[in-house]
Amino acid sequence: MNHSSNEKEPETIEPLRYLSTPGNLPLQTRRDGCGALLETQQETTQANLLSWKRTGKMPRVGIQQQISKLQKTESKTEVATVETELLRDYRFGQQQLIEMWGHACAIAITKAFPLSSLSKKQPTLLVVCGPEQNGSIGLVCARHLRMFEYEPTIFYPKRSPQSLYQDFTVQCEKMDIPFLSYLPTEVQLLNDAYNLVIDAILGPETDHKEVKEPYAGMLVTLKQVKIPIVSVDVPSGWDVDEPAKDGINPEVLISLTAPKKCAAGFSGKHFLAGRFLPYDIQKKYELNLPEFPGTECVIEL
């Protein structure tokens, strides 16, 4: 087939630059099999953002909903790969990462549930911790919430023998944070005693099909509570790579570093916590994270 010398070269899609809008939300694109669709979504989002800036009114289709379609979510494999790179290549320490994540989770909880909004006279919270990394993040979160004048209680049924996790436990004990010896199966006791539950039980490394006791029983109890649940990174019982079919139903989800694939099926209040991921890693995995406002370490998606 002959080609005319005047035939135009295929158009290259240039990334949209940051718009001067509330939150300074970044929009980027890349050409792939769905390049045309992404371009259309971005043009619509850009128009809505400009309309929002001009009129001060939120467009009919939520801006955050549109932007979330442009953000990539992490699979279980990518979660492990990114964390390995942070530890091995960027020389982050595991304790350092857990501390940053736990602190950011506590900040997110203060935004979702300010002290003034709690229904009970005492600002009581129940932090339920699992045996792995998510559990240790819950311990750090509880410690920071105590500093923010909340009153956390921790349920940590199977304490890890690792010295790192033991350190976090001792820190909570030294701050006089109480530990429950068992989780009441009488759900009304939990509803009456606490304003909300923080689910730091099962993280992305857990196979949701092989949840054993005491955690299986804990999930049965938490599915029945009427007070709000805040889940850390992945709601316990969910498959990290799939929208929820089982597991608990949190009111708030706090994604760590980047949203996981299962978060695509979450309809509640969603925060992204942990503002430390090196730009090279963000670019390598095409995470397209939103820009955090000011000096915030947490952003609501």
N, C-alpha and C positions, 0 to 999 in steps of 0.2 A: 504494500500500500504506500502511495506517495504522500508525503507530508508537506504541506505548504510552509514556506519559510516564514510566513506571517503568522503561523499558528502560535497561540499563546502558550507559554510554559505553565504547568500546573501551579495554581496559587498556593503559596505557603501561608499557613495560619500562624500569625504572630501572637505570642501570649498577650492577653489583656493586662495592662498595667494596673497598679493599685489605684482604686478610685478614692477620692477624698469624701468618705462617707462615715457615718457613725460606726465606730469599730474598725474603720479602715480595712475592710474585708478584701482579701486578695482573690483574684480570679485568674486561673491559668488554664491553658488547654494544650492538647497534643493531638497530632493526627494519627489515627489508627483506624480500625475497621468501622468505628462509630464516629469518625471525625466530624462528619456533617451534623450529626445529632448534638454533639458536644458544643459545636460552634453555635447552633441555634439556641441551645439552652443558655449559653453565655450571653448572646445578644439580648435575649429576653431578660436575663438577670440584670445585665448592665442597664437596660432601659428602666427596669423597676427600681434599681438603686438610685438612678438619677431622678426618677419621679419622686421617690421617697425624700431625697435631699431637697428637691424644689418645693414640695407641698407639705412635707412633714407627716404625711399619711402613709401607713403601711399598705402596699398593694394587696389586691385580693389573694394572690398566691404568695405565701410567706417567703420572704427573702431567704431566711435560714433554710427553709425546705428546699429551695432551688439550689442554694450553694452546697447543701449536703449531698446533692446528686453529683457534684463535681469533685467531691473529696473521695479519695481512695480509702478503702478499709483494709485492715490487715488480716491475713489468714493466720491460722495457728502456726504454720511453718514460718511465716514471715516474722511473727512475734518472737519466736525463738532465735531466728537469724539476727534480727536487729539487736536483741539484748546481748547476744554473743559478741557482736561487733562493738557494742558499747563497752563491754567488759574487757575484751581482748585488744581491740585496735585503738580505742579512745581512752583506755585505762581508767574508766569509771570503776569505782568499787561497788560491790553489791549492796553494802550497807548505805553507801551514798545514794544509790538509786532508790532504795526502799524509803530512805528518809525524805527525799524530795517528793516521791509519789504520795507518801502518807501525809506530809504537810499540805500538798496541793489538794488532796481529798478532803482534809479538814476545812480548808478554805472554801471548797465547793459546797460543803454542807452548811457552812455559815451563810452562804449566799442563798441556798435553797430554803433553809430553815433558820432565819435569824432568831436570836433569843426572844425578841419581842413577839414573834409569831407563834411560839409554842403554846399549846392549849393548857398544859398542866402548870401548876404553880412552880414546881421544880423542873429545871431544864435537863431532865433525865434522858439518856440515850443507852441503848443496848448495842454493843459492838460484838458481833459473832465472828470468831476467827477460826480459820482452817489451819491445817498443819504445814502448809507450804508457804510460798512467798506472799500470796494474797493475805494470809493470816498475819504475817509480820507487818504488812502495810496497814492492816487494821489496827495493830498495836500502836504503831506510830501515829496513825490518825487519831486514836483515842487520847494519846498523850497531848497532842496539839489541841484537841477539842477541850481538854481539861484546862489548858492555858488560856483558852478563849472563854472560860467561865461556864462551859457546859458541864454536866455531871454524867460522864460515861461510866457504864459498868461493862465488864468484858466477860464473855463466855468463850473459853479456850480449852476445849475438852481434851485434846491430845497435843501436849506441848512438844515442840520439836527438840531433839537432843542437840541440834547444832548450836554452837556457842553464840553465833550471830543472833539467832532468834531468841536465845536465852537472855541476851543483853537487852533486847527490846522489852522482854517480859519484866526484867528487874527494874527497868526505868519506869514502867507503869506502876509497879508495886511501890517503888520509892516515892511516887507522887500520890500515894494513897488512893489509887483507882481500884475499886473492888472487883474481885473475880467471882463469878458464880461457880458453884460446885456442880450444878446441873441446870439444864434448860427445862423449865416447867412445860409439861405437855398441856396444861390447862391454859388455853390461849388467852382467856380473859384476864389472867394474871399479868400477862405481858402487855395487853392493851391498857390495863389500869396503871401499870408501874412506869411505862416509858412513853415518850413522845414519838419515838421512831426507832427503827432497827437498822443498823449498818451491816450489810451482808458482805463480809470479807472472808467467805468460806472457801469457795472453789474458784481457782483462777483459770486462765486460758490453757495452762499445761494439763489440766485435769480431763480425763475421758468421762464425759457426762453419762455414758452408758455403764460405767463401773463404779458408781458412787456407793460406798459401803458405809456401814454404821461406824460411828454414831451420826454421820452426816446425812444419810438417807432419812433417818427419823427427824433430824433437825429441819430438813427441807419440808417434810410433811407438816410440821408445826408452823413454820414460817409462811407456808401457803395460806394458812387460815387466819393470820393476824389481820386486824383491821387498821392498825396504825401504819404510817408510811414506811416503806423499805427503801433504803439507798444501797445500791449494789456497786461494788468496786470492780471496775474493768469489765467483768462478764457476770451477768446474773447467775447465781449458783443453780446448776441443773440445766443450763443452756448449752447447746453445742456452739463452740466459739465460731464455727464456720457457717452456721445456719440460723435463720430466724427462729425464735422460740417455738417449740412444740410442747414443751413441758418445763418444769422448773418453777421458780417463784416469779411473782409479777411485781417488780419494783416500780415505785413512783418516780425515782430518780436513778439515773445511770451516770457513773463517773468513769469515762474512758481514760486509760493511762497511755500517754505518749501519742497514740492514734486510735481512732475507733476500730473495733474489731468487726468482722463481717456480720456477726449476729446482730450488731447494733442497727443494721438496716431495717430490722423488724421491730425496733423499739419506738413507742409512740409517746413516752413520757418526757420529763425534763431531762435534758442530756448535756453533760458538761465534759469538756476535754481538759485534763489536768496534767501538768508536767511540762513546763516550758524550758526545756534544756536540750532537746534533740538537735544534734549538729546539722547544719544546713546540708552538708554533703550527703548525709544519710537520708534526709527528707527528699533530696533530689534523686538519689540512687533508686529509692523505692517509690518515687512519684507519689508521695503521700499528700501533697497539695494541702497542707494544714492551713487553717485560718490564721490571720495575724492577731496576736494577743494585744489587747488595748493597753497602752501605757506600760506599767510595770507589773501587770497582772500575771499570775502563774496559772490561771484558770480562765476558761472562756465558755460561755453557754452557747451550744450549737443550735 
